[in-house]
């Protein structure tokens, strides 16, 4: 089978090479999926560059999610049969024609959900759903700040927050992205390249601060986010796209009753995969019913995946990029 294998070469804009590799054999609790579509996530870019949780620079197949058909299964798999339409988080890299998925991390697709929508939504959707409902506990009429609000997780968080009746302050880096998130219901938009987002958040909230801040950037953004958080508010950190870590003093936590909470989708998949099933089913239902929309900006064939990585690195992508095997 064909697969995209990491081979990062900055000078030549090469991130992976397409190679022939053996079709994986499912273990007793795994399902073999014929991959129809996958999505490209920012974490994939970090991974091939060796910057994702100290990812090894040894060659590997990237790709964190997939959608396709069940074509084989292990002896102890109980909940899936050959031919089922599924989406999930594979045991190996998803940028390949076939991949094994543990049945605990595989989810049935709604009948009216397309493969491209499933592939585009599974990683960002489950992450956003878990962040909003299980970590932040955002409630109606509360105010949430969402950094990188035009990105995959950010835009999904925005829609989920509006779905429950919260007020959303979206932070983006360009006027194009600002116009985009207004279309999805952002109550306020801050272009951080033009104004200090901390000061603007405090202005919007009459110096009270935000109830929740979702931060996938880290570094100074993390520190400023804490500064514009209301007493009893929660700062949710789930990434470090800046490549830097921010710091908060313990004194500032207990004197304001503010909280800092972390979330890792990969750790959740590893430590408590069963916990993700409800989030997956609930989110897929929202997408299938068109209550949440995951915009797809580009479709690429697997053979053209280096172009997708190049676009991802430009930081100018709005919406999800989907990779097809056909």
Protein Blocks (a to p, Z undefined) as FASTA:
>chain_A
ZZddddddfknopabdcdddddddddfkbccdddfbdcddfklmmmmnopgghiafbdcd
ehjbdcdddfbdcfklmkbcehiacddddfbdfbbfbdcddfklcccddfklcfklmmmm
mmmmmmmmmmmmmmnopaehiacddehklbmklmmmmmmmmmnopacddddfbfklmmmm
mmnopabdcdfklbcfklmmmmmnnonopfbdcdfkgpjllmmmmmmpcehiacddfbjf
kopacdddfklmmmnopacddddfklmmmmmmmlmmmmmmmmmmmmmnomaccddfbdcd
fklmmmmmmmmmnopagcjddddfZZ
